[in-house]
Amino acid sequence: KIHSHYFNSGFVNAQLAEPDVTYDKKGLYIKIQIKEGKRYKFGAIAISGDPLQKSYGDLFASLKIKEGDHYNREKIVKDIDTLIQACNDEGYAYADVDPNIDIQDEKQLVNVDYQIIKGELIFINRISISGNTITRDKVIRRQLSVVEGDLYSSSKLKESYASLNRMRYFEEVDFQTEKSPEKDKMNINI
């Protein structure tokens, strides 16, 4: 946690020594030697790789890190999630985002280039509903924001999950996705 705190506060070279633990009649004492190093800021921020339908301007607006802010590893992880979500919503269920990080010690800057790797478009092959004893399957399917044959969209799956929970018909709603034997297809089990 201490290491994470420093990484999220701009100290990319922070080092922690092994804790020195001592004790006496009054209690236990823990001493941890910390070398913070210099504090870094974000320099150039870029998005490269496979293009999306969503514009780069919109993608940049959704990023947590901004040029000139102190380096923060946690925000980089959140940006990766945001960019993967953007890919997922365009049908790229297995997209990946690789952050290329360039640390410039002399300027105390960290340049970040998020490289998008979309992969293949994935379509919803089959939606299976099991454990339903209260209502007909068609009532459940009406609540879904996705249908068989649609492009995969994690946002639409989340909307579907929320919609089914709002019905309050079910004790528990569980969505599971699995690769279909067909190359560009995915099955959804509810």
N, C-alpha and C positions, 0 to 999 in steps of 0.2 A: 504493500500500500504506500509505503514511503517512496519507493522507486517510482510508482505510478504518479504520485503527487508531483515529483520533480519533473518527470517527462511531460506532464500536463501543464507545467508552469514555465516551460521554455528551456529547461536545463537538459539538453540532449546528451551531455556527457557526464551526468551525475553518477557518482560511484558511492556505494555503501559498503563499509567494512563489516566483517562478522561482528555480531553484538558481543560486547564484553559484559558478562553477567557476574555481579557480586552480591553478597548478602551479609547482613549483620542482624543484631537483635531487633532493629527497627523495621527491617523489611528487605525487599529484593530491589536491586538497582541494575538497570539496563542502560548501557552506554553504547551508542551507535555512532561511529565516525562517518561523517558525510563530506564528500568533496563535490560541491555543486558544479564547479566549472563555470563557464560563461553562459549567459542567458541569450537564447537565440530567438529570432523572429522569423515569420514566414516571408519568403521572398516571392519569386514568380510562382504562380499557380496555373496549371494547365490541365486540359482534358484532351486526351488523344486516343488513338485507336479506332475502333469501329464506330461509325456515325449512327446516331439514333434519329428517329423522327422528331423527337423533342429537340428544340434548338439548343445550341451550346450556351446561349444567353440565359435560357431558362434553367439549364443544368448548373451554370455558375451561380445563379441566384439562389439555388437550393443548397449550395455548399455552406458548411459551418465555418471553414477556415477562410480568412481574408488576408490579403497581403498586408504586412505590417503588424499583424497580431502576433503575440508570443506563441511560440511553437506549442502545440497541444496534440499529443498522440491520440487521445480519446476522440477529439474532433475529427481526426483523419479517419478513424474507424467508423464514425457516424456517417462521414461523407461517402465512404465505400458502400455502406449499407444503402444510402440514399441513391447512389448511382446504380447499384444492383437492382434496387426497386424500380427505377426508371426502365431498366432493360427488361425486367420481369413483366412490367405492364405493357410492353410492346411485343410480348410473346417469347422472349428469350429466357426460358426457365432456368437454364444452366449457365447464365452469364457470369463473368468474373471481372473484377476490377483490381488491377495491380498498381499500387502506388509506387512510382519510382521517386525515391527521395534522394536529393542531392544536397549534402551538407557542405556549406561554404564557410570554413572556419575563420578565414581572414575577415569576412564581412559579418560573421555571426548571423548568417541567413540559412534557411532551409527552403529549397525549391521543391515543389511537389508537382508531379505529373501523374494524374490518374489515367491509366491506360485501360480502356474498355475493350473487353473481349466478349462479344455477344454470343457466339456459338450459333446453334441452329434454332430456327423458329420451332416452337413446340405447340401442338394443337391438343385440345382435350378430346381424347378418344372415347372414354366411357365414364359415366357417373353412376356409381353403384350406391344404393341406399340399403343399409341393413339395420336390424334392431328396432325397426319402426313397427309398433303395434297399436298406435293411437289413431293415426290418420293415413290417408292414402298417399302413395308416393308422389302423385301429381301435385298435391298441396305443398309438399316439401320442395319439389322442383320449381314451383312458381316463386318461391322465396329466393332462389338462386340467381345470382347475377351472371352466371356462366351457363352455357349449354354445351352439349356434345358438338364438336366441330369448331368451337370458338378457339381463338388463340389463347394461350395461357396468360393469365393476369393475376398476380398475387394480390393486388388491391381488390379485384373483383371477388377473389376467394375470401378475403377478409370481410368484405361487405356481405357476402353470402352467409358466412359464419355468424356475423352479428345479427343478420335478419332472422336466421333460424333460432338463435337464442332469445330474441325479442318475442317470438311466438309463445314461449313458456310452455310448450307442449312436452318438451323433453327434459329429462333429468340432466343429461349430458349430451353435448354435440361434439363430435370428433371428426376432423377432416384429416385424411391421409392421402398423400399423392404418391404415385409410384410410376416408374417408367413402364411404358407399354412395350410389348415385344416389337411393335412397329417402331422404326427409327425415330420419327419426329412426333411421336404421340405420348400422351400421359394419361393415366387413369386416376380418377378421384374416388375415394371411398369415404362415404359419410355414415 
